[in-house]
């Protein structure tokens, strides 16, 4: 997709993925080594009452899922950042998550006329349709017609 393909209100829904206990532990061992992310026994005694995925794992998977929609394939040239990242509900082994992205705003660049910024609200949902994470992203896209 290119900048011109995005309209305010458009929704893009990703495929889903199911997290396994092994994936959660592997991610935690590398990037977020807190006991409730990597130790089943310790996690059972935590406030979560069991193993939960790192929020950063959820964010990384959410980005991968969104990229699988193809929205970033042709025109994406990166992102200047994210806002309002919130982890709302734990993601556990066996949960299946997917992402719904809604276009909030489109703005052509005034300094670089070959591109624009698309502001999107991302909601990651579990298999019950419950939001587990939200964020607002800003994505740079090339214009189809320079």
DAFEN-V669721 format. One record per run of one state. SS is the DSSP state (A for helix, B for strand, O for the rest). FROM is the first residue (numbers start at 1). LEN is the number of residues. If there is no record, write none. Layout:
SS,FROM,LEN ; SS,FROM,LEN
This chain:
O,1,2 ; A,3,3 ; O,6,5 ; B,11,3 ; O,14,3 ; B,17,2 ; O,19,2 ; A,21,11 ; O,32,3 ; A,35,4 ; O,39,1 ; A,40,5 ; O,45,10 ; A,55,13 ; O,68,8 ; B,76,1 ; O,77,4 ; B,81,7 ; O,88,8 ; B,96,13 ; O,109,6 ; B,115,11 ; O,126,5 ; B,131,12 ; O,143,4
